[in-house]
Amino acid sequence: MLTNIIKRSHVAIWKWIQKYSFVFDSFDVDKHDVNFIFIDETEINVREAWLWVAYEPQLKAFLSFHISWHQNSLDAYYFIMKLVKKYGRKTVYTDGALWYVDAGRGRACGI
């Protein structure tokens, strides 16, 4: 979307997202209010980057997001561990993609 306004490389956009992602990770949600976490990912058109999002449906709140260049078990594991660190162990719902299954079993880190 930025290409119509200003020309930037995909690396510049990635660095910008990494620099300012703390804004999106600072959603004001008390970890004790979180009962469930729904996770999904979608491809965004910045050199085939992936946007991973965690959402709590009862609170109608976004909990966190992660941008990656890959859609794999390691990225799923990283994102889930980030959520566990922030909100504790909660029930997580996904679309059942293999990378979530592997990450949940510890296969992403070779366990």
N, CA, C and O atoms as a GROMACS GRO file, in nm:
protein
  444
    1MET      N    1   0.081  -0.120   0.000
    1MET     CA    2   0.000   0.000   0.000
    1MET      C    3   0.086   0.127   0.000
    1MET      O    4   0.044   0.231  -0.051
    2LEU      N    5   0.204   0.117   0.058
    2LEU     CA    6   0.290   0.235   0.065
    2LEU      C    7   0.352   0.272  -0.069
    2LEU      O    8   0.394   0.386  -0.089
    3THR      N    9   0.358   0.176  -0.162
    3THR     CA   10   0.428   0.203  -0.289
    3THR      C   11   0.364   0.316  -0.368
    3THR      O   12   0.433   0.383  -0.446
    4ASN      N   13   0.235   0.340  -0.352
    4ASN     CA   14   0.171   0.452  -0.422
    4ASN      C   15   0.211   0.587  -0.363
    4ASN      O   16   0.205   0.689  -0.431
    5ILE      N   17   0.251   0.587  -0.236
    5ILE     CA   18   0.286   0.710  -0.167
    5ILE      C   19   0.436   0.736  -0.169
    5ILE      O   20   0.481   0.846  -0.202
    6ILE      N   21   0.512   0.634  -0.134
    6ILE     CA   22   0.657   0.648  -0.122
    6ILE      C   23   0.723   0.515  -0.157
    6ILE      O   24   0.674   0.409  -0.117
    7LYS      N   25   0.832   0.519  -0.227
    7LYS     CA   26   0.903   0.397  -0.267
    7LYS      C   27   0.997   0.354  -0.154
    7LYS      O   28   1.081   0.432  -0.110
    8ARG      N   29   0.981   0.230  -0.108
    8ARG     CA   30   1.066   0.172  -0.005
    8ARG      C   31   1.088   0.026  -0.039
    8ARG      O   32   1.001  -0.040  -0.096
    9SER      N   33   1.204  -0.025  -0.004
    9SER     CA   34   1.232  -0.166  -0.027
    9SER      C   35   1.157  -0.250   0.076
    9SER      O   36   1.113  -0.199   0.179
   10HIS      N   37   1.144  -0.380   0.047
   10HIS     CA   38   1.078  -0.469   0.142
   10HIS      C   39   1.155  -0.476   0.273
   10HIS      O   40   1.096  -0.494   0.379
   11VAL      N   41   1.287  -0.464   0.267
   11VAL     CA   42   1.368  -0.466   0.390
   11VAL      C   43   1.341  -0.342   0.474
   11VAL      O   44   1.333  -0.351   0.596
   12ALA      N   45   1.328  -0.226   0.411
   12ALA     CA   46   1.297  -0.104   0.485
   12ALA      C   47   1.162  -0.114   0.554
   12ALA      O   48   1.147  -0.072   0.669
   13ILE      N   49   1.064  -0.171   0.485
   13ILE     CA   50   0.932  -0.189   0.546
   13ILE      C   51   0.939  -0.289   0.660
   13ILE      O   52   0.879  -0.267   0.766
   14TRP      N   53   1.012  -0.399   0.642
   14TRP     CA   54   1.029  -0.499   0.748
   14TRP      C   55   1.092  -0.435   0.871
   14TRP      O   56   1.047  -0.459   0.983
   15LYS      N   57   1.197  -0.354   0.852
   15LYS     CA   58   1.262  -0.287   0.964
   15LYS      C   59   1.167  -0.192   1.034
   15LYS      O   60   1.168  -0.181   1.157
   16TRP      N   61   1.084  -0.123   0.958
   16TRP     CA   62   0.986  -0.031   1.015
   16TRP      C   63   0.885  -0.107   1.101
   16TRP      O   64   0.851  -0.063   1.211
   17ILE      N   65   0.838  -0.221   1.051
   17ILE     CA   66   0.743  -0.302   1.127
   17ILE      C   67   0.808  -0.354   1.255
   17ILE      O   68   0.746  -0.350   1.361
   18GLN      N   69   0.933  -0.401   1.246
   18GLN     CA   70   1.001  -0.450   1.364
   18GLN      C   71   1.022  -0.339   1.467
   18GLN      O   72   1.009  -0.362   1.587
   19LYS      N   73   1.055  -0.220   1.420
   19LYS     CA   74   1.082  -0.107   1.509
   19LYS      C   75   0.957  -0.063   1.584
   19LYS      O   76   0.965  -0.028   1.702
   20TYR      N   77   0.841  -0.063   1.518
   20TYR     CA   78   0.720  -0.010   1.578
   20TYR      C   79   0.621  -0.118   1.622
   20TYR      O   80   0.509  -0.085   1.662
   21SER      N   81   0.658  -0.245   1.615
   21SER     CA   82   0.566  -0.351   1.652
   21SER      C   83   0.531  -0.348   1.801
   21SER      O   84   0.427  -0.401   1.841
   22PHE      N   85   0.616  -0.286   1.883
   22PHE     CA   86   0.586  -0.279   2.026
   22PHE      C   87   0.453  -0.210   2.052
   22PHE      O   88   0.387  -0.237   2.153
   23VAL      N   89   0.412  -0.121   1.964
   23VAL     CA   90   0.284  -0.052   1.978
   23VAL      C   91   0.170  -0.153   1.977
   23VAL      O   92   0.077  -0.143   2.056
   24PHE      N   93   0.178  -0.250   1.886
   24PHE     CA   94   0.074  -0.349   1.874
   24PHE      C   95   0.083  -0.455   1.983
   24PHE      O   96  -0.017  -0.518   2.016
   25ASP      N   97   0.202  -0.476   2.039
   25ASP     CA   98   0.218  -0.573   2.146
   25ASP      C   99   0.185  -0.515   2.282
   25ASP      O  100   0.192  -0.586   2.382
   26SER      N  101   0.150  -0.390   2.288
   26SER     CA  102   0.122  -0.327   2.418
   26SER      C  103  -0.028  -0.308   2.438
   26SER      O  104  -0.070  -0.214   2.505
   27PHE      N  105  -0.108  -0.397   2.380
   27PHE     CA  106  -0.252  -0.390   2.400
   27PHE      C  107  -0.279  -0.403   2.549
   27PHE      O  108  -0.215  -0.483   2.618
   28ASP      N  109  -0.372  -0.325   2.598
   28ASP     CA  110  -0.400  -0.321   2.741
   28ASP      C  111  -0.498  -0.432   2.778
   28ASP      O  112  -0.617  -0.407   2.796
   29VAL      N  113  -0.447  -0.554   2.790
   29VAL     CA  114  -0.529  -0.669   2.827
   29VAL      C  115  -0.463  -0.736   2.947
   29VAL      O  116  -0.346  -0.772   2.942
   30ASP      N  117  -0.539  -0.752   3.054
   30ASP     CA  118  -0.488  -0.820   3.173
   30ASP      C  119  -0.478  -0.969   3.143
   30ASP      O  120  -0.575  -1.029   3.096
   31LYS      N  121  -0.364  -1.029   3.170
   31LYS     CA  122  -0.344  -1.170   3.137
   31LYS      C  123  -0.443  -1.260   3.209
   31LYS      O  124  -0.472  -1.370   3.161
   32HIS      N  125  -0.496  -1.218   3.322
   32HIS     CA  126  -0.594  -1.298   3.395
   32HIS      C  127  -0.732  -1.296   3.329
   32HIS      O  128  -0.815  -1.383   3.356
   33ASP      N  129  -0.756  -1.200   3.242
   33ASP     CA  130  -0.882  -1.191   3.169
   33ASP      C  131  -0.882  -1.278   3.044
   33ASP      O  132  -0.988  -1.305   2.987
   34VAL      N  133  -0.765  -1.323   3.002
   34VAL     CA  134  -0.754  -1.402   2.879
   34VAL      C  135  -0.788  -1.547   2.910
   34VAL      O  136  -0.723  -1.612   2.991
   35ASN      N  137  -0.892  -1.597   2.843
   35ASN     CA  138  -0.933  -1.736   2.860
   35ASN      C  139  -0.891  -1.824   2.743
   35ASN      O  140  -0.851  -1.938   2.763
   36PHE      N  141  -0.900  -1.771   2.623
   36PHE     CA  142  -0.867  -1.844   2.502
   36PHE      C  143  -0.786  -1.753   2.412
   36PHE      O  144  -0.796  -1.631   2.419
   37ILE      N  145  -0.705  -1.815   2.328
   37ILE     CA  146  -0.630  -1.740   2.229
   37ILE      C  147  -0.651  -1.806   2.094
   37ILE      O  148  -0.625  -1.925   2.077
   38PHE      N  149  -0.697  -1.730   1.998
   38PHE     CA  150  -0.713  -1.777   1.861
   38PHE      C  151  -0.597  -1.721   1.780
   38PHE      O  152  -0.570  -1.601   1.784
   39ILE      N  153  -0.529  -1.807   1.705
   39ILE     CA  154  -0.414  -1.766   1.625
   39ILE      C  155  -0.440  -1.799   1.479
   39ILE      O  156  -0.495  -1.904   1.446
   40ASP      N  157  -0.400  -1.708   1.393
   40ASP     CA  158  -0.405  -1.734   1.250
   40ASP      C  159  -0.296  -1.652   1.183
   40ASP      O  160  -0.242  -1.559   1.244
   41GLU      N  161  -0.265  -1.686   1.060
   41GLU     CA  162  -0.164  -1.612   0.984
   41GLU      C  163  -0.217  -1.588   0.845
   41GLU      O  164  -0.301  -1.663   0.795
   42THR      N  165  -0.168  -1.485   0.783
   42THR     CA  166  -0.206  -1.456   0.646
   42THR      C  167  -0.087  -1.395   0.574
   42THR      O  168  -0.004  -1.328   0.635
   43GLU      N  169  -0.080  -1.417   0.445
   43GLU     CA  170   0.030  -1.360   0.367
   43GLU      C  171  -0.002  -1.214   0.338
   43GLU      O  172  -0.114  -1.179   0.302
   44ILE      N  173   0.098  -1.130   0.355
   44ILE     CA  174   0.084  -0.991   0.319
   44ILE      C  175   0.179  -0.963   0.205
   44ILE      O  176   0.284  -1.026   0.194
   45ASN      N  177   0.145  -0.870   0.121
   45ASN     CA  178   0.220  -0.847  -0.001
   45ASN      C  179   0.338  -0.752   0.023
   45ASN      O  180   0.342  -0.641  -0.030
   46VAL      N  181   0.432  -0.798   0.102
   46VAL     CA  182   0.560  -0.729   0.123
   46VAL      C  183   0.666  -0.837   0.107
   46VAL      O  184   0.722  -0.886   0.205
   47ARG      N  185   0.692  -0.872  -0.015
   47ARG     CA  186   0.785  -0.982  -0.045
   47ARG      C  187   0.745  -1.110   0.027
   47ARG      O  188   0.827  -1.176   0.091
   48GLU      N  189   0.618  -1.145   0.017
   48GLU     CA  190   0.566  -1.268   0.075
   48GLU      C  191   0.596  -1.282   0.223
   48GLU      O  192   0.645  -1.386   0.267
   49ALA      N  193   0.569  -1.180   0.299
   49ALA     CA  194   0.581  -1.186   0.444
   49ALA      C  195   0.452  -1.244   0.502
   49ALA      O  196   0.348  -1.245   0.436
   50TRP      N  197   0.461  -1.293   0.624
   50TRP     CA  198   0.345  -1.352   0.691
   50TRP      C  199   0.314  -1.272   0.816
   50TRP      O  200   0.404  -1.238   0.894
   51LEU      N  201   0.188  -1.243   0.835
   51LEU     CA  202   0.140  -1.173   0.953
   51LEU      C  203   0.067  -1.274   1.040
   51LEU      O  204  -0.033  -1.331   0.998
   52TRP      N  205   0.116  -1.295   1.162
   52TRP     CA  206   0.057  -1.388   1.259
   52TRP      C  207  -0.016  -1.303   1.362
   52TRP      O  208   0.041  -1.205   1.412
   53VAL      N  209  -0.138  -1.338   1.395
   53VAL     CA  210  -0.220  -1.257   1.485
   53VAL      C  211  -0.281  -1.347   1.592
   53VAL      O  212  -0.326  -1.458   1.563
   54ALA      N  213  -0.282  -1.297   1.717
   54ALA     CA  214  -0.349  -1.366   1.828
   54ALA      C  215  -0.465  -1.278   1.874
   54ALA      O  216  -0.449  -1.158   1.892
   55TYR      N  217  -0.580  -1.340   1.895
   55TYR     CA  218  -0.703  -1.268   1.926
   55TYR      C  219  -0.776  -1.339   2.039
   55TYR      O  220  -0.782  -1.462   2.040
   56GLU      N  221  -0.834  -1.263   2.133
   56GLU     CA  222  -0.915  -1.319   2.240
   56GLU      C  223  -1.061  -1.281   2.211
   56GLU      O  224  -1.098  -1.165   2.225
   57PRO      N  225  -1.143  -1.379   2.171
   57PRO     CA  226  -1.277  -1.347   2.122
   57PRO      C  227  -1.374  -1.293   2.228
   57PRO      O  228  -1.457  -1.208   2.196
   58GLN      N  229  -1.365  -1.341   2.351
   58GLN     CA  230  -1.458  -1.292   2.454
   58GLN      C  231  -1.431  -1.147   2.489
   58GLN      O  232  -1.524  -1.071   2.516
   59LEU      N  233  -1.304  -1.108   2.489
   59LEU     CA  234  -1.268  -0.969   2.516
   59LEU      C  235  -1.272  -0.883   2.391
   59LEU      O  236  -1.268  -0.760   2.398
   60LYS      N  237  -1.283  -0.950   2.274
   60LYS     CA  238  -1.276  -0.882   2.144
   60LYS      C  239  -1.150  -0.796   2.136
   60LYS      O  240  -1.154  -0.678   2.102
   61ALA      N  241  -1.037  -0.862   2.169
   61ALA     CA  242  -0.910  -0.790   2.178
   61ALA      C  243  -0.800  -0.863   2.103
   61ALA      O  244  -0.790  -0.986   2.111
   62PHE      N  245  -0.720  -0.788   2.031
   62PHE     CA  246  -0.599  -0.843   1.972
   62PHE      C  247  -0.492  -0.847   2.080
   62PHE      O  248  -0.472  -0.749   2.151
   63LEU      N  249  -0.425  -0.961   2.092
   63LEU     CA  250  -0.326  -0.979   2.198
   63LEU      C  251  -0.184  -0.954   2.151
   63LEU      O  252  -0.102  -0.900   2.225
   64SER      N  253  -0.154  -0.993   2.029
   64SER     CA  254  -0.019  -0.977   1.979
   64SER      C  255  -0.017  -1.007   1.829
   64SER      O  256  -0.112  -1.061   1.773
   65PHE      N  257   0.094  -0.970   1.766
   65PHE     CA  258   0.114  -1.008   1.628
   65PHE      C  259   0.263  -1.030   1.604
   65PHE      O  260   0.346  -0.988   1.684
   66HIS      N  261   0.293  -1.094   1.495
   66HIS     CA  262   0.430  -1.128   1.459
   66HIS      C  263   0.440  -1.125   1.307
   66HIS      O  264   0.351  -1.174   1.238
   67ILE      N  265   0.546  -1.069   1.255
   67ILE     CA  266   0.573  -1.068   1.111
   67ILE      C  267   0.691  -1.161   1.084
   67ILE      O  268   0.793  -1.154   1.153
   68SER      N  269   0.677  -1.247   0.985
   68SER     CA  270   0.788  -1.337   0.951
   68SER      C  271   0.797  -1.352   0.800
   68SER      O  272   0.702  -1.322   0.727
   69TRP      N  273   0.912  -1.400   0.754
   69TRP     CA  274   0.932  -1.426   0.612
   69TRP      C  275   0.891  -1.569   0.578
   69TRP      O  276   0.886  -1.605   0.460
   70HIS      N  277   0.862  -1.651   0.680
   70HIS     CA  278   0.829  -1.791   0.656
   70HIS      C  279   0.700  -1.827   0.728
   70HIS      O  280   0.660  -1.761   0.824
   71GLN      N  281   0.637  -1.930   0.681
   71GLN     CA  282   0.518  -1.985   0.743
   71GLN      C  283   0.556  -2.127   0.783
   71GLN      O  284   0.532  -2.222   0.708
   72ASN      N  285   0.617  -2.140   0.902
   72ASN     CA  286   0.667  -2.271   0.940
   72ASN      C  287   0.657  -2.293   1.092
   72ASN      O  288   0.611  -2.205   1.165
   73SER      N  289   0.700  -2.408   1.137
   73SER     CA  290   0.689  -2.447   1.277
   73SER      C  291   0.772  -2.359   1.369
   73SER      O  292   0.731  -2.329   1.481
   74LEU      N  293   0.889  -2.316   1.323
   74LEU     CA  294   0.974  -2.230   1.407
   74LEU      C  295   0.908  -2.095   1.433
   74LEU      O  296   0.912  -2.045   1.546
   75ASP      N  297   0.849  -2.036   1.332
   75ASP     CA  298   0.780  -1.909   1.351
   75ASP      C  299   0.656  -1.927   1.438
   75ASP      O  300   0.626  -1.842   1.522
   76ALA      N  301   0.584  -2.036   1.418
   76ALA     CA  302   0.467  -2.064   1.503
   76ALA      C  303   0.511  -2.081   1.648
   76ALA      O  304   0.447  -2.027   1.739
   77TYR      N  305   0.618  -2.156   1.669
   77TYR     CA  306   0.671  -2.179   1.804
   77TYR      C  307   0.713  -2.047   1.869
   77TYR      O  308   0.679  -2.021   1.984
   78TYR      N  309   0.786  -1.965   1.796
   78TYR     CA  310   0.829  -1.835   1.848
   78TYR      C  311   0.708  -1.751   1.891
   78TYR      O  312   0.708  -1.691   1.999
   79PHE      N  313   0.607  -1.746   1.806
   79PHE     CA  314   0.489  -1.665   1.835
   79PHE      C  315   0.413  -1.720   1.956
   79PHE      O  316   0.371  -1.643   2.043
   80ILE      N  317   0.397  -1.852   1.963
   80ILE     CA  318   0.327  -1.912   2.077
   80ILE      C  319   0.404  -1.888   2.206
   80ILE      O  320   0.344  -1.857   2.309
   81MET      N  321   0.536  -1.903   2.203
   81MET     CA  322   0.617  -1.880   2.324
   81MET      C  323   0.609  -1.734   2.368
   81MET      O  324   0.610  -1.706   2.488
   82LYS      N  325   0.602  -1.643   2.274
   82LYS     CA  326   0.586  -1.502   2.305
   82LYS      C  327   0.453  -1.479   2.378
   82LYS      O  328   0.445  -1.402   2.474
   83LEU      N  329   0.349  -1.547   2.333
   83LEU     CA  330   0.218  -1.536   2.397
   83LEU      C  331   0.218  -1.600   2.536
   83LEU      O  332   0.159  -1.545   2.630
   84VAL      N  333   0.283  -1.716   2.550
   84VAL     CA  334   0.291  -1.783   2.681
   84VAL      C  335   0.365  -1.695   2.781
   84VAL      O  336   0.324  -1.684   2.896
   85LYS      N  337   0.473  -1.633   2.737
   85LYS     CA  338   0.549  -1.546   2.826
   85LYS      C  339   0.464  -1.428   2.875
   85LYS      O  340   0.475  -1.387   2.990
   86LYS      N  341   0.382  -1.375   2.787
   86LYS     CA  342   0.302  -1.257   2.821
   86LYS      C  343   0.173  -1.291   2.895
   86LYS      O  344   0.135  -1.218   2.986
   87TYR      N  345   0.105  -1.401   2.856
   87TYR     CA  346  -0.027  -1.431   2.911
   87TYR      C  347  -0.035  -1.560   2.990
   87TYR      O  348  -0.141  -1.592   3.046
   88GLY      N  349   0.074  -1.636   2.997
   88GLY     CA  350   0.070  -1.765   3.065
   88GLY      C  351   0.014  -1.871   2.971
   88GLY      O  352  -0.018  -1.843   2.855
   89ARG      N  353   0.003  -1.993   3.022
   89ARG     CA  354  -0.047  -2.102   2.939
   89ARG      C  355  -0.200  -2.095   2.932
   89ARG      O  356  -0.268  -2.099   3.034
   90LYS      N  357  -0.250  -2.083   2.812
   90LYS     CA  358  -0.394  -2.073   2.785
   90LYS      C  359  -0.430  -2.173   2.676
   90LYS      O  360  -0.342  -2.226   2.608
   91THR      N  361  -0.558  -2.198   2.660
   91THR     CA  362  -0.605  -2.280   2.550
   91THR      C  363  -0.588  -2.200   2.422
   91THR      O  364  -0.633  -2.086   2.411
   92VAL      N  365  -0.524  -2.262   2.324
   92VAL     CA  366  -0.499  -2.196   2.196
   92VAL      C  367  -0.575  -2.269   2.087
   92VAL      O  368  -0.569  -2.392   2.077
   93TYR      N  369  -0.645  -2.195   2.005
   93TYR     CA  370  -0.716  -2.250   1.890
   93TYR      C  371  -0.648  -2.203   1.762
   93TYR      O  372  -0.611  -2.086   1.750
   94THR      N  373  -0.633  -2.294   1.668
   94THR     CA  374  -0.573  -2.260   1.538
   94THR      C  375  -0.658  -2.323   1.429
   94THR      O  376  -0.761  -2.386   1.455
   95ASP      N  377  -0.614  -2.305   1.306
   95ASP     CA  378  -0.683  -2.369   1.194
   95ASP      C  379  -0.633  -2.511   1.171
   95ASP      O  380  -0.673  -2.577   1.074
   96GLY      N  381  -0.545  -2.559   1.260
   96GLY     CA  382  -0.496  -2.696   1.250
   96GLY      C  383  -0.381  -2.717   1.153
   96GLY      O  384  -0.345  -2.830   1.123
   97ALA      N  385  -0.324  -2.608   1.104
   97ALA     CA  386  -0.211  -2.620   1.012
   97ALA      C  387  -0.096  -2.695   1.079
   97ALA      O  388  -0.076  -2.686   1.200
   98LEU      N  389  -0.021  -2.768   1.000
   98LEU     CA  390   0.086  -2.854   1.051
   98LEU      C  391   0.188  -2.778   1.134
   98LEU      O  392   0.237  -2.831   1.234
   99TRP      N  393   0.221  -2.653   1.096
   99TRP     CA  394   0.322  -2.578   1.170
   99TRP      C  395   0.277  -2.552   1.314
   99TRP      O  396   0.362  -2.546   1.403
  100TYR      N  397   0.147  -2.536   1.339
  100TYR     CA  398   0.098  -2.518   1.477
  100TYR      C  399   0.108  -2.649   1.555
  100TYR      O  400   0.146  -2.649   1.673
  101VAL      N  401   0.074  -2.759   1.490
  101VAL     CA  402   0.081  -2.889   1.554
  101VAL      C  403   0.225  -2.920   1.594
  101VAL      O  404   0.251  -2.960   1.708
  102ASP      N  405   0.318  -2.901   1.501
  102ASP     CA  406   0.460  -2.925   1.531
  102ASP      C  407   0.511  -2.832   1.641
  102ASP      O  408   0.584  -2.875   1.730
  103ALA      N  409   0.471  -2.706   1.636
  103ALA     CA  410   0.516  -2.611   1.739
  103ALA      C  411   0.463  -2.650   1.876
  103ALA      O  412   0.534  -2.639   1.976
  104GLY      N  413   0.340  -2.696   1.883
  104GLY     CA  414   0.279  -2.738   2.010
  104GLY      C  415   0.341  -2.862   2.068
  104GLY      O  416   0.339  -2.881   2.190
  105ARG      N  417   0.395  -2.946   1.984
  105ARG     CA  418   0.460  -3.068   2.030
  105ARG      C  419   0.608  -3.050   2.058
  105ARG      O  420   0.676  -3.143   2.101
  106GLY      N  421   0.659  -2.930   2.033
  106GLY     CA  422   0.801  -2.904   2.054
  106GLY      C  423   0.889  -2.943   1.938
  106GLY      O  424   1.011  -2.930   1.948
  107ARG      N  425   0.831  -2.990   1.828
  107ARG     CA  426   0.911  -3.033   1.714
  107ARG      C  427   0.981  -2.915   1.647
  107ARG      O  428   1.083  -2.931   1.580
  108ALA      N  429   0.926  -2.796   1.666
  108ALA     CA  430   0.984  -2.679   1.601
  108ALA      C  431   1.126  -2.654   1.650
  108ALA      O  432   1.211  -2.605   1.575
  109CYS      N  433   1.152  -2.687   1.775
  109CYS     CA  434   1.287  -2.663   1.830
  109CYS      C  435   1.364  -2.792   1.844
  109CYS      O  436   1.465  -2.796   1.915
  110GLY      N  437   1.320  -2.898   1.779
  110GLY     CA  438   1.393  -3.025   1.778
  110GLY      C  439   1.376  -3.109   1.902
  110GLY      O  440   1.459  -3.196   1.929
  111ILE      N  441   1.270  -3.084   1.980
  111ILE     CA  442   1.248  -3.165   2.103
  111ILE      C  443   1.178  -3.294   2.067
  111ILE      O  444   1.150  -3.376   2.155
   0.00000   0.00000   0.00000
